[in-house]
Structure formats: C-alpha cells, structure tokens
Amino acid sequence: MKKLINHPDDVVREALEGLAAAHPDTLRVNLKPAYVVRADAPLAGKVGVVSGGGSGHEPLHTGYVGKGMLDAACPGQVFTSPTPDQVAEATAAVNGGAGVLHIVKNYTGDVLNFEMATEIVAEDGIEVTAVVIDDDVAVTDSLYTAGRRGVGATVLAEKIAGAAAEEGRPLAQVAAVCRTVNANARSMGIALTSCTVPQVGHPTFDLGEDEMEVGIGIHGEPGRSRSVLRQADEIVEMLAGPILDDLGAETGDQVLALVNGMGATPLLELYVVYRRLHSLLEEQGLRVVRRLVGSYITSLDMAGCSVTLLKMDKELLRLWDAPVFTPALSWG
Amino acid sequence: MKKLINHPDDVVREALEGLAAAHPDTLRVNLKPAYVVRADAPLAGKVGVVSGGGSGHEPLHTGYVGKGMLDAACPGQVFTSPTPDQVAEATAAVNGGAGVLHIVKNYTGDVLNFEMATEIVAEDGIEVTAVVIDDDVAVTDSLYTAGRRGVGATVLAEKIAGAAAEEGRPLAQVAAVCRTVNANARSMGIALTSCTVPQVGHPTFDLGEDEMEVGIGIHGEPGRSRSVLRQADEIVEMLAGPILDDLGAETGDQVLALVNGMGATPLLELYVVYRRLHSLLEEQGLRVVRRLVGSYITSLDMAGCSVTLLKMDKELLRLWDAPVFTPALSWG
C-alpha cells in the first residue's frame, strides 16, 4: 500500500486537522466528535444544511462546507457512516432556529444514523427534515444499500439546497428543492482500478489489466458487470445510456453534466470523457447548460469516472449560479 | 495501461475539444495549431499573459486560462514542448497592443521554442518579455533542463502576473512581478509511483512497493535519491528542509504554501501532508497567510506530491487575492 499517510488509524483525524489549518476563514473543525462547520455558524434565522458519510470521498462532504453550500459535514471513518452523536452535535452547532436539512446518501448505516441523530436533537426542539439521495442507476440494491445508492447527485443537491438556504428560505422549501434535485438527477460510474482502504492495506477487489467494473459504487461495491477495458467514447455511451433511459429527458431539455473522477484519474482523461458526453447529449437533443469536470465525489485512490446528469429548470439554474465559497467549489 | 482515453495519439486534441465544450463562457480553443485563449481576447491596451508547455500537467496550463490569470495557454503533446508556431499564434491572438508576457517553465525545449516564437511575432511588431520559472530545488540540472526545473511556482506566477496584467499595468511591471514570484518561490516533490505516457504505454520508471523517488520532476525525471517509503510527516520534512534552506525565509516572514498532488493522489492524503507542513512552518516562525491544497500541476497518473513555498509581501497578497475566473482556479 503506497499512501501519503502516517498511521492508517490517524488518516481521517489528521486530514481534518489539515483542513482546519488550511481554511481558517471558511470553516472550523471539531474533533470529538468529528464534524466541520462553516466559520460563521450558527446563522440566526437561516436553515442549516448538514450532510456527511464515510470519509474517503473527498472533497465530499468536508470540502463543501462554507457560505452558499453546507453549514456542516460529518465525516465518519473511511467508508464508515458517521455516528449519531457526530450528526446530532453538528446539527445543534448549525441550528439557527429555522430548522436543519439533512442530506443523506442512501446507504443503510447513513440513513439509520442520521435518523437517530434527528431523534436526539428533537429533544432540544430542533426541527430536522431529511432528504435521501439515491441517484445511481447501476444497481437496485447493493452491498450497503436497500434501494439505489447515493452518488454524484449529492454534490449538486448540496450546492443547490445550500443556495436556497442561503437565500433565507424556510426549511420546507429548502427540502423541496433538494428533493427536486434528487428526482431529476441520475448517475453511473466505472472503475479501472480498485481503491485501497488504509486500514485494510490491500485493494478492495481485483481487476485484470484489461478489465473494468461497470456500475461501480463509491466504496468499491460491485456494479452491473465486469467488462473488457473499452475506449473512453464507448465507456461514455455505456454510462449515458442507462442514465438517459431512467432520467426520461426529452428533446430540448436543459441538463447539467457532471464528469467526476474517482480519485486517481487525471483531469486530462476527464476532459476526453466530457468531450464524448457533450456530443452524445447534443445528439439526443439535450442542451448542456452547465457542467462540472473534476474529482468531486471520489473513492480514495480508485481510477475511473462517473457521469451525473441533472435536468435543469430556471430555478435550479439560478440556485446553481448563486455564489459559493467552499474549499472545493467556489465562484463569486 | 489503464486510461480513460481513445487512441493515445488523440488524447491531447480530444481533451482540448472537451475543454472547449465544457467552458464556452471562459475560453476558446484553436486546434491547428493548438492553443487556448480566454473568450474575450484580445483586450485592447491590456498586457497579454501567455504560458504553455507539454500536456500531462493539467490543470496547468489550459485550466488557468480566463479573466485574472492567463490570456492564452499553448499545450504541446504529452511532455513535449509546444512548437514555436503554437506560441507565436497564441501570442498574436492575445496581443492587445500593450505587449505580451511569456511565462516559461525552465525546460530546454520550452525556453527555445518560446524564444523562437518571440522572434516570429517581433516581425509583426509585438513586444514580448519572457520570464523563466526555475523553482525546483531538488536538482541543479536534469534530464530536460540546464539549471533548475520550473514546477509549482508556475501556478503562482500565472495567478499573480495575471492579476497584475488585469489591473492594466504595463509589460515591464507585469514581468517584474512575475520575476518577484519566481525569486521568492521554491519547490520540491516526491513520487510514490511512476506516470505512464499514453503513447509509450508502460510506466516511465520502476519503483518498488516500498520505495519512493525524492526530488522527482514532473515528467518522471529522476530526483535526488530513491528512499524507502516514509510516513507523510517525514516526507514533509524531507521536502520542506531543502526548500527552506534555499528560500532563506526568516522568522516572521509571511508565506503562501502550496501542497500539490501529482495526479493520482487523493485529496484526503494531501490534507494529511498540509497538516504537517503547516505545523512545521509555524515551528520555523513563519506565518502561512495563504494556502492551496489540491492537484494544480500534475504528472499524468503519478501518485505523489510537491510542496511550494512563496514568500509573500503586501503587494503579492493583494494580487493573489484579486478575482480570478478560470476552470481550475476561481474566486470572486
């Protein structure tokens, strides 16, 4: 295992300490229990937006804490759900009296622990609404999930719901816009290599030199099938097909396209992927109105990519374009 | 070789086509010869800022084209200098009548080809000043270089000189600020794995499972030594030591710290690296006033990192903080 780490048990804590030292104007880090909150939290009268999940998907979620996106992120150990007390304390820390939105990727442990956190903070009169993200069309159920997994749409939901909260909208509306994002987004990914969990020390799965895993999950869960390694254009077609079938997009629809690297994939390759995705969407009569190309929801050192499409309307576009100031996503 | 590409010969062109499709509001791409210019170029009366070099270091340079940074980038083939005509045409395309700054990483081919481009555009009366970046303290001469290699400081020089040009300063001043950045910046990197050039198809060099290359270049050139794999904190000390020795920073100095991933290194690990770098600099009595943690100048799919330190003053700080809108670096 070749990693830039000290002891495997310390990776998450040390990365959080690094995050805190690197972004003092944007966020604060609490270590016991572990959560990250924006530097000016709590904001009176503003809905808090909280997400979280296992570590190893950076910049998701900790890199999205800041003005215009998340009020707090709760990082679990690598590929491990955050505990209820992490989520409860983070929720309380960003409660400005207007309630808190939980954005939860659909993994059994995450859903359960966010629910338990909601019960804990309810005792203090904090109102929480949860929206579960389940955009991965690759599989119906998987290793860690009943129902579809939550993947790339989480980034988009955090940005857009974060913008709605920043505008001062009430909890019900912030939750509604988050649900709209989830309902209108679909994703699928492939892996060229496995990831290696630091505390395990060897690759999660084996892939031959000429193989790829199609429909991979962000923890190395198996996908739909194993295939011989294809060229980038064919891979795009293998991903976009199931996404478009499920999304039900129609000629003239506007979409946001996210081409996401899984952690060890160079940007050069992601732009080769975006090239074909763009032309394929145009061939389908869709209009790509916004795009994001980079590593936004990763799986440690896995090589591969995922594609997410989100059907946009005027309101989602406006919220997407709203200013955001986080370590990993920033525009003014 | 596992890469998300089509034919190895087409990678650079296809990535440029993807870049153009992804960022139509920010930049335009010319394919023959290949260069990228900001969407609103040329700007009358503004100094043009042009950089370039071999591809495979993305987001450098093409991802830094846009308002507040580069007016143009000239991408060569992978790890291959751009040709004189690429640079000459890009220079002419961004010439607004106030002259053009060339920011050139110190590699023999790059320096030569930028010089030849300068001679070509001189025939059309375009004034060019070149600043050569040579911040890598690892080696004195290397495989592709007489003198030190240009690495991480290039990103900082492009941002800061770009801001000076955006303010409307004359060419001599924009070049002077670029020289100031180079004079006050030092870098060094390590590799945990080799990169693989698409057209070669196998790793550039071999590293054992418990080895790392200390002082690596961004094309896989050998560094100072091969070492057993160390923990992240030790690696930071191995990099910061030579940098600080050469930089001549004194107690109370302000620095910008860049922790850069080489292409296949997860962000989680880069924050573990930043953690120790930050504490080490504080122990030295330095004040880290700005930082950048991510993959900004890469070496294809190499795993590893580099550290760059830039001594800051009030003027450099102001220019660093100025708004920038490029695909890879953006703040308002």
HADDOCK unambig.tbl for C-alpha pairs under 7 A between the chains (distance, minus, plus):
assign (segid A and resid 2 and name CA) (segid B and resid 192 and name CA) 6.46 0.50 0.50
assign (segid A and resid 4 and name CA) (segid B and resid 231 and name CA) 6.66 0.50 0.50
assign (segid A and resid 4 and name CA) (segid B and resid 232 and name CA) 4.99 0.50 0.50
assign (segid A and resid 4 and name CA) (segid B and resid 269 and name CA) 5.43 0.50 0.50
assign (segid A and resid 5 and name CA) (segid B and resid 231 and name CA) 5.70 0.50 0.50
assign (segid A and resid 5 and name CA) (segid B and resid 232 and name CA) 4.70 0.50 0.50
assign (segid A and resid 5 and name CA) (segid B and resid 269 and name CA) 6.18 0.50 0.50
assign (segid A and resid 5 and name CA) (segid B and resid 272 and name CA) 6.44 0.50 0.50
assign (segid A and resid 6 and name CA) (segid B and resid 231 and name CA) 4.69 0.50 0.50
assign (segid A and resid 6 and name CA) (segid B and resid 232 and name CA) 5.28 0.50 0.50
assign (segid A and resid 6 and name CA) (segid B and resid 233 and name CA) 6.66 0.50 0.50
assign (segid A and resid 11 and name CA) (segid B and resid 272 and name CA) 6.92 0.50 0.50
assign (segid A and resid 14 and name CA) (segid B and resid 272 and name CA) 5.40 0.50 0.50
assign (segid A and resid 14 and name CA) (segid B and resid 275 and name CA) 6.78 0.50 0.50
assign (segid A and resid 15 and name CA) (segid B and resid 268 and name CA) 5.88 0.50 0.50
assign (segid A and resid 15 and name CA) (segid B and resid 269 and name CA) 6.92 0.50 0.50
assign (segid A and resid 15 and name CA) (segid B and resid 271 and name CA) 4.73 0.50 0.50
assign (segid A and resid 15 and name CA) (segid B and resid 272 and name CA) 4.46 0.50 0.50
assign (segid A and resid 17 and name CA) (segid B and resid 275 and name CA) 6.06 0.50 0.50
assign (segid A and resid 18 and name CA) (segid B and resid 271 and name CA) 4.81 0.50 0.50
assign (segid A and resid 18 and name CA) (segid B and resid 272 and name CA) 5.77 0.50 0.50
assign (segid A and resid 18 and name CA) (segid B and resid 274 and name CA) 5.39 0.50 0.50
assign (segid A and resid 18 and name CA) (segid B and resid 275 and name CA) 3.85 0.50 0.50
assign (segid A and resid 19 and name CA) (segid B and resid 271 and name CA) 5.97 0.50 0.50
assign (segid A and resid 21 and name CA) (segid B and resid 275 and name CA) 6.76 0.50 0.50
assign (segid A and resid 21 and name CA) (segid B and resid 278 and name CA) 6.98 0.50 0.50
assign (segid A and resid 22 and name CA) (segid B and resid 291 and name CA) 6.14 0.50 0.50
assign (segid A and resid 56 and name CA) (segid B and resid 268 and name CA) 6.80 0.50 0.50
assign (segid A and resid 58 and name CA) (segid B and resid 267 and name CA) 6.06 0.50 0.50
assign (segid A and resid 58 and name CA) (segid B and resid 268 and name CA) 6.17 0.50 0.50
assign (segid A and resid 59 and name CA) (segid B and resid 267 and name CA) 6.83 0.50 0.50
assign (segid A and resid 192 and name CA) (segid B and resid 2 and name CA) 6.45 0.50 0.50
assign (segid A and resid 231 and name CA) (segid B and resid 4 and name CA) 6.66 0.50 0.50
assign (segid A and resid 231 and name CA) (segid B and resid 5 and name CA) 5.71 0.50 0.50
assign (segid A and resid 231 and name CA) (segid B and resid 6 and name CA) 4.70 0.50 0.50
assign (segid A and resid 232 and name CA) (segid B and resid 4 and name CA) 5.00 0.50 0.50
assign (segid A and resid 232 and name CA) (segid B and resid 5 and name CA) 4.72 0.50 0.50
assign (segid A and resid 232 and name CA) (segid B and resid 6 and name CA) 5.29 0.50 0.50
assign (segid A and resid 233 and name CA) (segid B and resid 6 and name CA) 6.67 0.50 0.50
assign (segid A and resid 263 and name CA) (segid B and resid 264 and name CA) 6.55 0.50 0.50
assign (segid A and resid 263 and name CA) (segid B and resid 266 and name CA) 5.42 0.50 0.50
assign (segid A and resid 264 and name CA) (segid B and resid 263 and name CA) 6.56 0.50 0.50
assign (segid A and resid 264 and name CA) (segid B and resid 264 and name CA) 3.73 0.50 0.50
assign (segid A and resid 264 and name CA) (segid B and resid 265 and name CA) 6.04 0.50 0.50
assign (segid A and resid 264 and name CA) (segid B and resid 266 and name CA) 6.69 0.50 0.50
assign (segid A and resid 264 and name CA) (segid B and resid 301 and name CA) 6.84 0.50 0.50
assign (segid A and resid 265 and name CA) (segid B and resid 264 and name CA) 6.04 0.50 0.50
assign (segid A and resid 265 and name CA) (segid B and resid 301 and name CA) 6.66 0.50 0.50
assign (segid A and resid 266 and name CA) (segid B and resid 263 and name CA) 5.42 0.50 0.50
assign (segid A and resid 266 and name CA) (segid B and resid 264 and name CA) 6.69 0.50 0.50
assign (segid A and resid 266 and name CA) (segid B and resid 300 and name CA) 5.81 0.50 0.50
assign (segid A and resid 266 and name CA) (segid B and resid 301 and name CA) 5.88 0.50 0.50
assign (segid A and resid 267 and name CA) (segid B and resid 58 and name CA) 6.07 0.50 0.50
assign (segid A and resid 267 and name CA) (segid B and resid 59 and name CA) 6.83 0.50 0.50
assign (segid A and resid 268 and name CA) (segid B and resid 15 and name CA) 5.88 0.50 0.50
assign (segid A and resid 268 and name CA) (segid B and resid 56 and name CA) 6.81 0.50 0.50
assign (segid A and resid 268 and name CA) (segid B and resid 58 and name CA) 6.19 0.50 0.50
assign (segid A and resid 269 and name CA) (segid B and resid 4 and name CA) 5.43 0.50 0.50
assign (segid A and resid 269 and name CA) (segid B and resid 5 and name CA) 6.17 0.50 0.50
assign (segid A and resid 269 and name CA) (segid B and resid 15 and name CA) 6.93 0.50 0.50
assign (segid A and resid 271 and name CA) (segid B and resid 15 and name CA) 4.74 0.50 0.50
assign (segid A and resid 271 and name CA) (segid B and resid 18 and name CA) 4.82 0.50 0.50
assign (segid A and resid 271 and name CA) (segid B and resid 19 and name CA) 5.97 0.50 0.50
assign (segid A and resid 272 and name CA) (segid B and resid 5 and name CA) 6.43 0.50 0.50
assign (segid A and resid 272 and name CA) (segid B and resid 11 and name CA) 6.90 0.50 0.50
assign (segid A and resid 272 and name CA) (segid B and resid 14 and name CA) 5.40 0.50 0.50
assign (segid A and resid 272 and name CA) (segid B and resid 15 and name CA) 4.46 0.50 0.50
assign (segid A and resid 272 and name CA) (segid B and resid 18 and name CA) 5.78 0.50 0.50
assign (segid A and resid 274 and name CA) (segid B and resid 18 and name CA) 5.38 0.50 0.50
assign (segid A and resid 275 and name CA) (segid B and resid 14 and name CA) 6.78 0.50 0.50
assign (segid A and resid 275 and name CA) (segid B and resid 17 and name CA) 6.06 0.50 0.50
assign (segid A and resid 275 and name CA) (segid B and resid 18 and name CA) 3.84 0.50 0.50
assign (segid A and resid 275 and name CA) (segid B and resid 21 and name CA) 6.75 0.50 0.50
assign (segid A and resid 278 and name CA) (segid B and resid 21 and name CA) 6.97 0.50 0.50
assign (segid A and resid 291 and name CA) (segid B and resid 22 and name CA) 6.12 0.50 0.50
assign (segid A and resid 300 and name CA) (segid B and resid 266 and name CA) 5.81 0.50 0.50
assign (segid A and resid 301 and name CA) (segid B and resid 264 and name CA) 6.84 0.50 0.50
assign (segid A and resid 301 and name CA) (segid B and resid 265 and name CA) 6.67 0.50 0.50
assign (segid A and resid 301 and name CA) (segid B and resid 266 and name CA) 5.88 0.50 0.50
assign (segid A and resid 330 and name CA) (segid B and resid 330 and name CA) 6.23 0.50 0.50
assign (segid A and resid 330 and name CA) (segid B and resid 331 and name CA) 5.95 0.50 0.50
assign (segid A and resid 331 and name CA) (segid B and resid 330 and name CA) 5.94 0.50 0.50
assign (segid A and resid 331 and name CA) (segid B and resid 331 and name CA) 5.16 0.50 0.50
assign (segid A and resid 331 and name CA) (segid B and resid 332 and name CA) 5.94 0.50 0.50
assign (segid A and resid 332 and name CA) (segid B and resid 331 and name CA) 5.92 0.50 0.50
assign (segid A and resid 332 and name CA) (segid B and resid 332 and name CA) 4.13 0.50 0.50
